[in-house]
Amino acid sequence: MRELEQLFKGLADQTRLRILNLLLHGELCVCDIQYVLESSQPNISRHLTYLKNSRLVLDRREGARIYYRLAQPKEGVHKPLFVFLREAFQSSEAMDEDSRKLKSAVETGTCTVSEWKPFSALVPSRAVSGRRG
C-alpha cells in the first residue's frame, strides 16, 4: 500500500505531470525538459528527484548530463498507469503543446541529439526504431 501511496504523491503536481507527459516519448536530458517547461534547472531537478523517489522515473548519468526515463513502463502497476496517463494527457491542450514543443526542440537539436519517438516509452523498442512522427 505504501508503494501505491508514493506513486500517487508523485502524480500530485502539475509540473510532475507535465514531465511524465514528456517522458512518455522516451528518455530525455534535464535540459530538454527545462526548455519545454520554461523553468529553472533547480526546479526541474527537484521535481525529477520527487518522481524518482516515487519510483516513477529512473535516471542515468552520461558525462555532465543526466537523462531520465519512465520506470518500468511496460510492467506491473506502471504499465496501466502510464497507459492511462497517456490517454488522459491526450485530452489536454497544454500537454499537447508541451509534446509539440519537445518534438520541435529535439528536431532542431536545442539541447541534445535525441530522436523524436512519440510515445516510445510505452511500445516495444523495435516498433519505434527509425520511425519519426
Secondary structure, DSSP 8 states (H G I E B T S, - for coil): -HHHHHHHHHHSSHHHHHHHHHHTT--EEHHHHHHHHT--HHHHHHHHHHHHHTTSEEEEEETTEEEEEESSTTSTTHHHHHHHHHHHHTT-HHHHHHHHHHHHHHHHTSS------TTGGGS-HHHHTT---
